[in-house]
Amino acid sequence: MVVLLIVGFVAGVVTGLSPCVLPVLPALAAGGAAGAGKWRPVALVGGMVITFSLATLAGSSLLSLLGLPQDLLRDLGIAALFVLGAGLLYPRLGYLIERPFARLSGRRERRPANGLLLGASLGLVFVPCAGPVLATITLVSASHRVGLESVALTLCYAAGAALPLLLVSYLALKAASSGRWLRRHAQQLRQGAGVLVLVSAALVLSGVAQPLQRDLPGYVNSLDARIESSGTIAAQLRKLGGEHVLRAVVHGASDLPDASNPVLTDYGTAPHLLDITKWFNTPGDRALSQAYFKGKVVLIDFWTYSCINCQRALPHLEAWYRKYSPYGLVIVGVHTPEFAFERVIGNVEHAARSLGVNYPVAIDDSYETWLSFGNGQWPEDYLIDQTGQLRYIQKGEGSYYQTESLIRDLLAVNNPWLPPRTSVPDRTPKETTTPETYLGWPALQLYTGTRIVLDKPLQYRFGAQVPLDYVSFQGVWTNNGTGAVSGAGAQLRLDYHAKDVFLVLSGRGRITVYVNRRKKSTIEVSGYPRLYTMVTGQQANTALLQLDMTPGVSAYDFTFG
């Protein structure tokens, strides 16, 4: 357990250094600079640790018990930031906010803001990038199995995340108190700090910091990969969170029976959608209640937007939604992320619009719904009848004709006259292709060339030969555990067998595509991270693909069609 606590602390430190903290940095700096006393940064970050730990361990369960929305605590934190920012900006209001705390401490100093209260507000809105450690804590909390070990792990994680933030707050205090001019203009400094707190609140509320968070390197992913690849830590996480916990991070198998045979079966009462972060494509983007599903046929589709298998399935889902929703069909696309950038809601919404997804989408960033269904892959579909019974499971893409037949069978119970079937072509590959190929070091199995070094820029050389299905690097690359970031002279080779080749990319730059050493195209990489088409053809071929990349492009995962 000691090793797990150390890992929890280190995971927190990495989170505190990651782009996830960007929206709260202005408020942290302002909080440190706005007050006096060397203990103010400690109070500020201490408040964050306390409320973050309490919200993580008990917040979801408490809100569910009271029947309140899951984002209430975050909304309260944002509201408190606006109030405290205004208190810094207007001294009289600040005195009214401070007065109860001054009475509790026996002092009546006119301080426009209280460090502990500001920190407590930040703790409610500070949502770090979830990795295996936080996934375990969340699962333990959701299953009401909070104990001494999970509390200790949460505190270690929160303390680790607080350490870099404490440094930011302390440096701001040091800068504010070191100059005579700054001391002479203390009131103006506090008002400026008030503006920064209001800016933080606006950043969190609007999500405008998401593009910057998205485009900066995913440091947390590297730690995730190391944790996942450690048998000792994985075993301890599994023991603490239950056997399902690592399935939220790695792609484990489903515990539900295999229903690939296209017949309606009774698997019992369907699981519920749990701990959904956000809904969209619903009226007012509000959550769909359990009452909404009663008497309807429901298709739950687990997907993630950069997955080519999911993308090939989307036209079928959209066609069914258009044709059968008037007759009682509800489709919910449960978006459970594979990569860290797929946890950014703005990325998911942008991708859904680009891909033509118009049916309701539920964001499952915590993997609670994935675990509730015992899901095992993307895509995977669950068909639920009008009484709430789970009747059919489709693992992976394909079998669209059969799935639509079963949807029609269930709808026919209340609708004897249904419109004609849909006619969307099934583009599921019919022959064996090169398997999905991750470029992050822990999952990179078919590789040849210079030995990979994790998290450090290195000059690579191609292998003397690149066998079928193997990849090889040349030039400067940095492998961060979930992908590879291109540097000077970066090239990538892959000997593949497929008709189409796709690659998940992020960052900004240019890729020149060669097939069998002949230039085929140039691809501009920019915008939100997504799936790009490298090669497309009429039939499957075996060929050598080479990609020449400008610096600053992150490559994650090859898939094939």
N, C-alpha and C positions, 0 to 999 in steps of 0.2 A: 504493500500500500504506500510505503514511503516513496518508492520510485514513481508511482502514479501521481502522487502529490507534487513531486518535483516536475514531472511532465506537465501537469496542470498549470503550475506557476510559469514554466517556460512558454507554454501555449498562450497564456495571458500576456506575457511580455511581448511576444511576436504580434499579438492582436493590437496591443497598445502602440506598436510601431507601424501598423498597417494602414492602408488608405481608409479603412472603415471608420477611423476616429476623426477624419477631416471635418465633418460638420460641427463637432463639439469643441474643436481647438480654439476658435475665437473666444468662446465663453470661458474656457479654462485660462487662457492668457489674461482675459479681462478680469476674471475673478482673482487671480494672483496679484494683478497690478492695482486693483481697486481698493485694497484694504491695507491695514497696518498689522504688524506683528508677524514673527517668523513662523507661527503655527497656522497661519491662515491657509497656505497651500495644503497642509496636512488635513485641516478640517474640510477643505474643498474636496480633496480626493477621497477622504474618509467617508464623506456623505455619498459619493458615487459608489464606493464599494458596498456600503450598507444597503442602499436601495436597489442596486443592481442584483446583489445576492438574494435579497428578499423577493424581488420580482421574479427572478429566475427560478427559485426553488418553490415559491408558493403563489406567485401572482396568477398564473393560469388557472390553478385549481380554485383559488378564492373567487376569481371573477366568474368561473363556470358555476360555482356554488350559488353565487348571488344572481346569476342570470344576466351578467353584464357583458358588454362586448370585450373581446380580447385585447383590443388596442386602447382601452380606456386609460391604463396606466401611462402609456406613451403620450396620449393626449393631455393628461394631467401634467406630465412633465413639461410638455411644450408650453402649456398655458402658464405654468409657474415661471418658466424662463422669460416669457413676455412680461409678466408682472415684475420679476426681479430686475430685468433690464430697464423697465420704466422707473423702478425705484432708484437705480443708479443714476438715471438721467435727471430725475426730479427729486431733490433732497427731501422735501416734505413728505412725499409718498414713501421714500426710502425709510424715513424715520418711523412711519406708521408700521411698515413691514417689520422693521428691526425691533420695535418696542417689546413685543411678547418674548423674544429671545433674550433681550437685555434684562427683562424682569426675572426670567428663569436663572440667569447667571448672576443676578444681584448687582449688575452694572447698568448705568443709564447713559452710556456713551452714545452719541448720535452717529451711528454708522449706517450708511445708506443700504447696506446689504449684508447678509450673513453668509459666510463661506460654507458652513455646513448645509444650509438650506439650498444654496446654489448647487452644491455638489450633489445633494439628494435629488434635485430636479434633473441634473445631467445623468444620474444613474438610471432614471426611468426611460430616457431616450437613447442611451448609449447601447446600441444593439450590435455586438461584434459579429464578424464573419464566423459562422458556426463551423467547427471542425469536429473530430471524433470526441474530444473532451466535452465540449458544450452540448453535443448531441446526446451524450450519455446523461449529463445532468438534466437536460430537458426531458428525456425519456423517463428517468427516475421520478421527476416531479409529476409528469403527466400520469404515471401509474401509481401515484400516492405511496411510494416506497422510500420517502426521504428518511435518511438515517445519518448517523455520525459521519460515515465515510463520505457520503454525497455532500454533506454540509462542508466538510473539510476540503474536499476537492473544489467546490464552488468558491470558497474563500481564497484558496490558493490561486485559482484562475483569476478571480477579481483583483487580488493583490498584485499579481503579475501584470495585468492590464493597467493597473493604476500607477505602476512604477514610472513608465515613461511620461505619463500625464502629470505626475507629481513634479517631475523635472521641468516640464513646460511651465507649470504654475509657479514654481520657485524662481525660475529664471525671469519670469515676468515681474514678480515681486522685487527681485534684486535690481532689475533695471529701473523700476519705478521709484525705488527708495534711494538710489545711489547718487542721483543728480540734484543739485540745489535748485535748478530751474524746475525740475519735475516736482520737487517737494513744494515749491512756491505756487505751483499750478495744480495742486492736488485735486481741487474741485473739478477743474476742466478734465483732468485725467480720469476721474471717476465717471464723468459724463461720457467721455469717449469709451470707457469700459462698458457703460450702459448700452451704447450703440452696438458694440461688438457682441454683447449678450443677445440683443435683439436680432442681430445678423445670424447668430447661431440658431436661434429659435426659428427664424425664417428658412434657413438652410435645411434644417431637419424637417420642417413642415412641408416645404415645397419639393424637396428631393433634387434641387438643382445641382447639388454637389455630386450626384451619381455619376455623371460622365467622367469627372476627374477621378473618383474612386475606382471606376471601371478601368480607366486607361492606365493607371499606375500599376506596377508589378504586383502580382498576387503572392505576397510573401507568406501568407497563412497557408496557401496550398502546399508549399514545400514541407512545412511542419506536419500538415495532414498526412502527406505521403509517408513521411518518416514514421509517424505513429502507426499508420495502417500496416506498414511493413515490419513492425516490431512484434514478434510473436508474444513476448512477455507483456507488453502494454496492451495489445489486443485482448489477451486473455483476461487481464485485470478489468478492462473496460467491459468486456462481455459479462464477467462475474458481477460487476456492480450494476450494469444497466439491463442485464438479461441477455439471452441468446440472440435477440433480434437487433441489438444496438448497432453492430457493425454493418448490418445490411443497409443501414441508412447512409453509409459512407462507401462501402464496397457493394457490389451488385448481387448479393446472395440469392438464394433460391426461395421460392414461395412455399409456404406450408400448406396452402390450399390445394385440393386435388387437381390433377391435370385434366382439364375439360376441353382438350383440343378436338375431341370427337364432337361434331356439330349437332348435339341434341340438347334439349332443355332438361336440366337436372336440378334437384333441390339441394343446395348447399347450406341451407339454413338462413337465418336472418342476416342480411347484408350488414357489414360494418358501417360505421358513421364516418363522415368527413370531420377530422379532428384538427384543431389548432391551425386553421387556415389563416395565413398572413394577410391576404387581401383577395377580393373578388373583382373581376371586371367582366364586361359584356353582360351584366345583369342590370335590372332597373335601378338607376342611381348608383351602380357599382356596389349595391348592398349584398350582404350574404343571403344565400338561399337557405331558408329554414327547413327543418325536417318536415314540417307541415306542408311545405310547397311540393315535396316529392310524393306525398300520399296520393294514391290512385293513378300514378303515372308510371310509365315504363322509363327506366333510368339507365343510361349507358355511361359508366365511369371510364374515362380513358386516361391512363397515366402516360405523360409525355414530357419531353424536355426539348427546347426549341432548336438546339444545334444538332439533334439526332436525325440523320437522314432516314432511318427506318420510320421515325415518327412523322417526318415530313411527307413521306410517300403515303402514309395512312390518312393524313389530314383531308385531302379532297373527298375521300369516302365519308368521313365523319361529317364534313360540311354538307355534302349532298343529302345524307340521311337527316340532318338537322333541318334543312330547308323543306324536305318533302314530308317528314313525319311529325314535326313539332306541332302542327295543327291537330294531329290525331292523338296527342298525349305522350310523345317521346321527349324526354329531357336528356341532353348530352352535357356532361361536365368534363372539361379537360383539366385534370389535376396535374399541374406543372410542378414536378419534383426535380430540383436541379441536379446536374451531374458535375458541372464546373462552378467555381466561385462566381464567375461573372453571370451565371444563370440565376443567381440569388438576387440580382439587381432587378427590381420590379420594372423599372423603366425599360430595361433591355427586353424583358418578356413581353411587355405591352407593345413595344415597337416591332418585335419579331412577329407577334400574333397578327398585327395589322398587315405586315408585309406578306405573311403567309395566308391571309384571307380567313382567319379564324373569327367567326362571328358568334359562336355558341359560348355559354358561360365558361369562364376559366377561374379555377381556384388555385392560389399560390400556396404550395405545400413546402415552404422553406425549412420547416422543422422536421420533415419526414414523418410526422405523426400519422398522417393519413396513409402514407406508404406502408408504415408498420401496422396500422390498423387492418389493412387488407392483406398483409403478408405478401406484398407485391415483390416481384423479383427482377423486372426488366422494363425497358422502354422499347416500344409501347406494350402495354398490357391492358386489356379491356374486360370490364365486369358488367354483365347485363342483369338488371334487377327488375322484378315484376311489380305489378301494381300493389301487391301486399307487402312489399319490402323484402321479399325473399331473393337471394342470389341464385340465378338460374343458369348462368353460362360464363365461362372464362376463356378468353382468347389470348394466348401467349404469343407475343410478337406480331409482326405485320402479316398480312395475307388473310385468306379465308373470308374475304369480304362478302362473297355471294352467300356463304353459309350464315355469317353473322346477320346479314340483312334479312335472311329468311326467318331467323329466330326472332328478330325484332318485329317482323310482320306477324308472326304467330302470336306473340304477346299482345300486340296492338289489336289484333283481330277479335280478342275477347270482348272489347267494347266498340269495335269499329268493323262491322262485317264488310263494308265496302272501302277498300284502300286504293290509293292511286297506283299506277304501274311502278315497277321497281326502278331504281336508279341505274345508270349506265356509265359508271366511271371506270376507266381501264385499270386493271390490276397491274401495277408496275413492280411488284415484288420480284427480285431476281430469281430466275428459275434454275440457274446453274451455280455450281460452287465458285466462289470468288476468293480473292485474298481476304483473310480475316481482318476484322477491325484492328487497327494498329495505333496504340497510344504512344506518344513520343516522350512522355514523362518517364524518368528512369525506373521507378519501381515496377511499371507495367510494360516496359520495353523489352520484349523477349527475343524477337527476331532481329538482331542488330549485329552489324559487322563494322570494324574500323577502330579508331582510337578509343581506348577505355574511357567511359563516361565518368566525369567528375561532377558531383552535385553542387549546385549553387555558386559555381565559380566560372568566369569566362575562360575558355580554353580553346587553343588552336587544334582543330580536329583534321584528320585525313581520312579519305574514303578507304574502305577495305579494298584489298587487291581484286576481289570478286564480290559482287552483290548477288547472292542466290535469290531464287524466287521467294517472294513474300518478305524479304529482308529490307531494312533501311540502313542508311549510312550517312554520316555527316562529314562536311569539309568546311574549312574556314573557322571563324570564331563563333562559338555557340555557348549559351549559358542554360544548362538544364536545371529547372527549378522544381523538379519532382512531378509536376502535372503537365509540363510541356517544355518546349525549347525556344529560347529567345535568340534571334539572329543577331550577329555582330558583323564585323568587317569580313567581306569575302564569303559570306555564309552560303552554302549549297547543301542540298538534301537530295539523296537518291533513294528510289524505291523500285524494286523489281516486282511488278504486280500482274495479276490476272483478273480482269474485270472489263466491263463495258464503260462504266463511269467511275471516276475517282473524285472524292470530296475530301476537304481538309478544313477543320475548325481553326480559325485564325482570329487574332486580335492585334491591336496596335495600329501603326500607320507605316506604310511603305509600299514597295513594288515587288512583284514576283514575276520572273520570266520562266515560262513553262517549256520544257523540252521533252519530247517523247522519242526514244531511240536516237537521241542526240540531234534531233531536228526541232527547231523552234516552232512552237504551236501558238502561243498567246502570251500576253502580258496582263497581269491582274493587279489592280490597285486595291490595297487593303486600307480601309478607314472605317470610321463610324463604330457602331456597337459590335462587340465580338459575335461572330456567327459562322455558319457553314458556307464555304466557297467551293465552286465547281472547278476542279483542276483539269479534268479530261472528260469528254463525253463522246460516245461513239454509237454505232449501229449494232455492233455485236462485241462479245467479249474477246479480248486479245491479251496475250502476254507481251509486256513491253517494259522498257526501262524508262522510268520517269525521273527527270532531274528538275529541281526548283532552285533557281538562283534568286536570293533574297537580299534586299537592301536592309541595313541595320534597323532594329526596332520592331520587328514582326514576331509575334509569339505564335507558335504552331503547336496544336494540342493532340489532334486525333484524326487519323485517316479512316474513312469509311468508303464502301464500294457499292456499285450497283451493276 
